[in-house]
Amino acid sequence: MTADTTPAPASATPNSASPASATARSAPTAEVPGLDVAGLEAWLVDAHPDLVVPGQHLTATVIAGGRSNLTYGIDGAARPLIVRRPPLGHVLSSAHDMRREHRVISALAGSAVPVPVAVDVVDDTEAKQVTGTVFFVMERAPGRVLARPTHNAGFTPDALRALSLELAGDLAALHSVDPETVGLADFGKPDGFLTRQLATWRRQLDASRSRETPELDRLQAALEADVPETTRTGIVHGDFRLDNALVTGEGDEAHVSAILDWEMATLGDPLVDVGMFAMYWEIGHLPGALATAVPSAVDAAAGYPTLNEMIAAYAERAGIPVPELHWYRAFAAYKLAVILEGIHYRYQQGGTVGEGFDQMGGLVAPLARAGLTALDAEASAAPSDTDSDTPTESEAR
């Protein structure tokens, strides 16, 4: 970990598939990239014999859709499991941190924030029995991921609206958790968080450079020139969005069963999460091929609320004025652009598994331009550009 305990950014883009179940077989599954299934079986026998089904072998399936940490669905144990490990190839120091994910999920168990059940985190770098890296095991939570408009089938508009507002409430609930109460007082250093975040992401970009990125460099400089004052701190997820949630139910009922992908969690300015959430909620409005390469299930015609409604619901649940988000939305665009540049780098080095990675490099410049547009909007915006008469957080100060 870095000295200031701020996690290095993991290279994650939206998941587009829920954890797939692999049918149990009479012998271990053929090897999947980055995971020794026979080694996982042996480790489970030694470390968690309560999860072993006598005479039954494990099967593993790579869960498609993630562009970062490799995620595997494991069947054949007493309960369905998930194994997470860092990506293959180009991995920065402290990035893709499985320990952080395990710690924060364990800490939030029993809170108002829905999380999976953590099983274990293991440093396998020396033994090289399972992944040869640090890996994280958790129980597979029920539900499916809503990542594309077609995934909305089976839910009524009222259900999707209620689900969305529930998700906004879950984000507010996370930001309302007292880190000290759940044992996370030392999980990060909130003071100077935004400045350190910019420096961290600059290092991420510099470590992944394989070409010139002028628009991204301009956005970076503009963000650094106008860092907002942090007015409250809390637990920050780092990548909070609809397709990082598992959804249960059907018809008129839809609920969040678990929030996923916590490896970038830390302590800091909660509006970083809100800005990222806002960017993904309206990702289909961004230019270029982003809507295709980074799909979203959010569709007003299907029943999803507007972003203004979501932010108002978040603010009401968090007990704060409606926040000013222009800088935070620009920062979200910057982070995603840096992530995609890192994926482009790994793709060029042959360090990716799956399809779609060849498109990522072409999305960096459009995202950077979108971030610059958000900052331009901040400079020209009226005191309040929301649909609500509630004062913004900056106006209330």
C-alpha positions in Angstrom: 0.0 0.0 0.0 1.1 3.6 -0.5 2.1 5.5 2.6 -1.1 7.7 2.6 -3.2 4.5 2.3 -5.1 5.9 -0.7 -5.5 2.9 -3.0 -4.0 3.1 -6.4 -6.7 3.1 -9.0 -7.8 -0.2 -10.4 -8.5 -0.4 -14.0 -12.2 -1.1 -14.0 -15.0 -0.5 -16.5 -18.5 -1.7 -16.1 -19.3 -5.3 -15.7 -21.8 -6.5 -18.3 -22.7 -9.8 -16.9 -23.9 -11.3 -13.6 -21.9 -14.1 -12.0 -22.5 -17.1 -14.2 -23.0 -20.5 -12.6 -20.9 -23.4 -13.9 -22.5 -26.8 -13.8 -20.8 -29.2 -11.4 -18.8 -32.0 -13.1 -17.2 -35.3 -12.1 -13.7 -33.9 -12.5 -12.1 -30.5 -12.1 -12.9 -28.0 -14.8 -10.3 -27.3 -17.5 -8.0 -24.5 -16.4 -9.2 -21.0 -16.8 -6.8 -18.0 -17.2 -5.2 -17.0 -14.0 -6.7 -19.6 -11.7 -5.6 -23.1 -10.8 -8.8 -24.9 -10.0 -7.2 -28.0 -8.6 -5.1 -25.7 -6.4 -8.2 -23.9 -5.2 -9.8 -27.2 -4.3 -6.8 -28.2 -2.2 -6.7 -24.8 -0.5 -10.4 -25.0 0.3 -10.0 -28.4 1.9 -7.2 -27.1 4.1 -8.6 -23.6 4.9 -12.4 -24.0 4.8 -13.4 -27.6 5.0 -16.9 -26.5 5.9 -17.3 -25.4 2.3 -16.1 -28.7 0.8 -18.7 -31.2 -0.6 -17.2 -34.7 -0.3 -16.6 -36.3 -3.6 -17.5 -33.2 -5.6 -15.0 -31.2 -7.6 -15.1 -27.4 -8.2 -15.8 -25.9 -11.5 -14.9 -22.3 -12.4 -16.1 -19.8 -15.0 -14.6 -16.5 -15.9 -17.3 -13.9 -15.4 -17.4 -11.9 -18.6 -17.7 -8.1 -18.7 -15.1 -6.9 -16.3 -12.1 -5.0 -17.7 -10.0 -5.1 -14.5 -9.7 -7.7 -11.7 -10.5 -11.1 -12.9 -13.6 -12.6 -11.4 -14.5 -16.3 -11.3 -17.8 -18.0 -10.5 -17.1 -21.2 -8.5 -19.5 -24.0 -8.2 -19.3 -27.4 -6.5 -18.6 -26.0 -3.0 -21.2 -26.1 -0.2 -22.2 -22.6 -1.3 -21.6 -20.8 -4.6 -18.5 -18.7 -4.4 -16.7 -15.9 -6.2 -12.9 -15.6 -6.5 -11.3 -12.3 -7.4 -7.7 -11.7 -8.4 -5.7 -8.9 -10.0 -5.5 -8.7 -13.8 -2.9 -10.5 -15.8 0.1 -8.5 -17.1 0.7 -4.8 -16.4 -0.3 -4.3 -12.7 0.8 -1.2 -10.8 2.0 -1.4 -7.2 -0.9 -1.2 -4.7 -3.5 -1.4 -7.5 -6.3 -4.0 -7.7 -6.0 -4.5 -3.9 -7.9 -7.6 -2.8 -7.1 -6.9 0.9 -9.0 -3.6 0.8 -12.0 -5.3 -0.8 -12.0 -8.0 1.9 -11.6 -5.6 4.7 -14.3 -3.1 3.7 -16.9 -5.8 2.9 -16.2 -7.5 6.2 -16.5 -4.2 8.1 -19.8 -3.3 6.4 -21.4 -6.7 7.2 -24.5 -6.0 9.2 -24.7 -2.3 8.2 -27.4 -0.6 6.1 -25.1 -1.1 3.1 -25.8 -4.4 1.3 -22.5 -6.3 0.7 -21.6 -10.0 -0.1 -20.4 -12.3 2.6 -16.6 -12.3 2.8 -14.9 -15.7 3.1 -11.1 -15.1 3.0 -8.2 -13.1 1.5 -5.0 -15.0 0.7 -1.5 -14.0 -0.3 -0.6 -16.7 -2.8 2.5 -14.9 -4.3 5.0 -17.4 -2.8 3.0 -20.6 -2.7 1.5 -20.0 -6.2 -1.1 -22.7 -5.4 -4.2 -20.9 -6.7 -3.5 -17.6 -8.5 0.1 -16.7 -7.7 -1.3 -13.4 -6.4 -3.3 -12.1 -3.5 -6.8 -13.4 -4.1 -10.2 -12.8 -2.4 -13.0 -15.3 -1.8 -16.6 -14.3 -1.0 -20.0 -16.0 -1.2 -21.9 -15.4 -4.4 -24.8 -13.0 -3.6 -28.1 -13.6 -5.3 -29.3 -11.5 -8.2 -28.2 -10.3 -11.6 -26.5 -7.3 -13.0 -28.5 -4.7 -15.0 -25.9 -3.5 -17.5 -27.8 -3.1 -20.7 -31.3 -2.0 -21.7 -32.2 -5.6 -22.5 -31.5 -6.6 -18.9 -34.5 -4.5 -17.8 -36.9 -7.1 -19.2 -39.1 -8.6 -16.6 -39.2 -5.5 -14.4 -42.0 -2.9 -14.5 -41.2 0.8 -14.8 -42.3 1.3 -11.2 -39.9 -1.4 -10.0 -37.0 0.1 -11.9 -37.8 3.5 -10.5 -38.0 2.2 -6.9 -34.8 0.2 -7.4 -33.0 3.3 -8.6 -34.0 5.4 -5.7 -33.0 2.5 -3.4 -29.6 2.5 -5.0 -29.2 6.2 -4.4 -30.2 5.6 -0.8 -27.6 2.8 -0.5 -24.9 5.3 -1.6 -26.1 7.8 1.0 -26.1 5.0 3.6 -22.5 4.2 2.8 -21.5 7.8 3.2 -23.3 8.0 6.5 -21.4 5.1 8.1 -19.0 6.2 10.8 -15.6 4.6 9.7 -14.4 4.4 13.3 -17.5 2.5 14.4 -17.0 -0.2 11.9 -13.2 -0.5 12.4 -12.1 1.5 9.4 -10.7 4.6 11.1 -7.3 3.9 9.5 -8.6 2.9 6.1 -7.5 6.2 4.5 -6.5 9.7 5.2 -9.4 12.1 4.4 -7.3 15.3 4.7 -6.0 16.4 1.3 -7.9 13.5 -0.3 -8.7 15.2 -3.6 -5.2 16.5 -4.1 -3.7 13.1 -3.4 -6.3 11.5 -5.7 -5.2 13.7 -8.6 -1.6 12.9 -7.9 -2.4 9.1 -7.7 -4.2 9.2 -11.0 -1.5 11.2 -12.6 1.0 8.5 -11.6 -1.4 5.9 -13.0 -1.5 7.7 -16.3 2.3 8.2 -16.4 2.9 4.5 -15.7 0.6 3.5 -18.6 1.7 5.9 -21.3 2.3 4.5 -24.7 1.2 7.5 -26.8 0.4 11.2 -26.6 -2.9 12.1 -24.8 -3.2 15.9 -25.2 -6.9 16.2 -24.2 -6.4 14.1 -21.2 -3.4 16.2 -20.1 -5.4 19.4 -20.5 -8.2 17.9 -18.3 -5.7 16.9 -15.7 -4.2 20.4 -15.6 -7.7 22.0 -15.4 -8.8 19.8 -12.5 -5.6 20.5 -10.6 -6.1 24.2 -11.0 -9.5 24.3 -9.3 -9.7 21.6 -6.6 -12.9 22.1 -4.5 -13.0 22.3 -0.7 -14.0 19.0 0.9 -16.9 19.7 3.4 -17.5 16.2 4.7 -15.7 12.9 4.7 -16.7 9.2 4.8 -16.2 5.8 3.3 -15.8 6.2 -0.5 -16.6 3.1 -2.7 -14.6 4.4 -5.7 -16.7 2.9 -8.5 -20.3 3.1 -7.4 -22.8 2.6 -10.3 -25.9 0.5 -11.2 -23.9 -2.3 -12.8 -21.8 -2.8 -9.7 -25.0 -3.9 -7.9 -26.8 -7.3 -7.9 -30.5 -7.0 -8.3 -33.1 -9.5 -7.1 -36.8 -9.7 -7.8 -39.1 -9.5 -10.9 -42.2 -7.8 -12.1 -43.1 -5.0 -9.6 -40.3 -5.9 -7.2 -36.6 -5.1 -7.7 -34.1 -4.7 -4.9 -30.4 -4.4 -4.4 -29.0 -7.6 -2.8 -25.3 -6.5 -2.8 -22.9 -3.7 -3.9 -19.8 -5.2 -5.6 -16.2 -4.2 -6.6 -14.8 -2.5 -3.5 -11.1 -2.7 -4.3 -10.8 1.1 -4.7 -12.6 1.9 -1.4 -11.0 4.4 1.0 -11.8 7.3 3.2 -12.3 10.7 1.5 -14.7 13.1 -0.1 -18.1 11.3 -0.7 -18.9 13.5 -3.7 -16.2 11.6 -5.7 -18.6 8.7 -5.5 -21.6 10.9 -6.5 -19.7 12.4 -9.4 -18.8 8.9 -10.7 -22.3 7.7 -10.2 -23.6 10.7 -12.1 -21.3 10.0 -15.0 -22.3 6.4 -15.4 -26.0 7.3 -15.0 -25.7 9.5 -18.1 -23.0 7.5 -19.9 -25.3 7.1 -22.9 -25.3 10.8 -23.4 -21.5 11.1 -23.8 -20.0 11.4 -27.3 -18.2 8.9 -29.4 -18.7 5.1 -29.1 -18.9 5.2 -25.3 -22.6 4.1 -25.2 -21.6 1.0 -27.1 -18.3 0.2 -25.4 -19.5 1.1 -21.9 -23.2 0.1 -22.0 -25.8 1.0 -19.4 -29.2 -0.2 -18.5 -30.4 3.2 -17.5 -33.2 4.2 -19.8 -35.9 6.8 -19.0 -38.4 4.9 -21.2 -38.0 1.8 -19.0 -38.8 3.7 -15.8 -35.4 5.0 -14.6 -35.5 8.4 -12.8 -33.6 11.4 -14.2 -30.2 12.1 -12.7 -31.6 15.2 -10.9 -34.1 13.0 -9.2 -31.4 10.5 -8.2 -29.1 13.3 -6.8 -32.1 14.8 -4.9 -32.9 11.3 -3.4 -29.3 10.9 -2.4 -29.2 14.3 -0.8 -32.4 13.8 1.1 -31.2 10.4 2.5 -27.8 11.9 3.3 -29.3 14.9 5.0 -27.4 17.4 2.9 -28.2 20.1 0.4 -28.2 19.1 -3.3 -24.4 19.0 -4.1 -22.6 20.9 -6.8 -21.1 18.2 -9.0 -19.4 19.8 -12.1 -15.8 19.3 -10.9 -16.6 15.8 -9.6 -18.2 14.8 -12.8 -15.1 16.1 -14.7 -12.9 14.1 -12.3 -15.0 11.0 -12.9 -14.5 11.4 -16.7 -10.8 11.9 -16.1 -10.5 8.7 -14.0 -12.4 6.6 -16.5 -10.2 8.0 -19.3 -7.1 7.1 -17.3 -8.5 3.6 -16.6 -9.2 3.1 -20.3 -5.7 4.3 -21.2 -4.3 1.7 -18.8 -6.5 -1.0 -20.4 -5.2 0.1 -23.8 -1.7 -0.3 -22.5 -2.3 -3.8 -21.2 -4.1 -4.7 -24.4 -1.0 -3.6 -26.4 1.1 -5.7 -24.1 -1.1 -8.8 -24.5 -2.2 -8.7 -20.8 -5.9 -8.8 -21.3 -8.4 -11.7 -21.3 -11.6 -11.6 -23.3 -13.0 -9.4 -26.1 -13.6 -5.7 -26.5 -10.3 -4.4 -25.3 -9.3 -3.2 -28.7 -11.9 -0.4 -28.5 -10.8 1.1 -25.2 -8.0 3.3 -26.5 -10.4 5.1 -28.8 -12.6 6.2 -26.0 -10.0 8.2 -24.0 -10.1 11.4 -26.0 -13.9 11.7 -26.1 -14.1 11.2 -22.3 -11.4 13.8 -21.7 -13.4 16.3 -23.9 -16.5 15.4 -21.9 -14.6 16.3 -18.7 -13.5 19.6 -20.1 -17.1 20.4 -21.1 -18.2 19.7 -17.5 -15.7 22.2 -16.2 -16.7 24.7 -18.8 -20.3 24.3 -17.6 -19.3 24.9 -14.1 -17.7 28.2 -15.1 -20.8 29.4 -16.9 -23.5 27.8 -14.7 -26.1 29.8 -12.8 -26.0 29.4 -9.0 -28.2 26.4 -9.3 -28.7 24.3 -12.4 -30.8 21.6 -10.8 -34.6 21.2 -11.2 -34.9 21.6 -7.4 -35.4 24.8 -5.4 -33.2 23.3 -2.7 -29.9 25.2 -2.4 -26.8 23.5 -3.6 -24.1 22.4 -1.1 -21.8 25.2 -2.3 -24.6 27.8 -1.9 -25.3 26.6 1.6 -21.8 27.1 2.7 
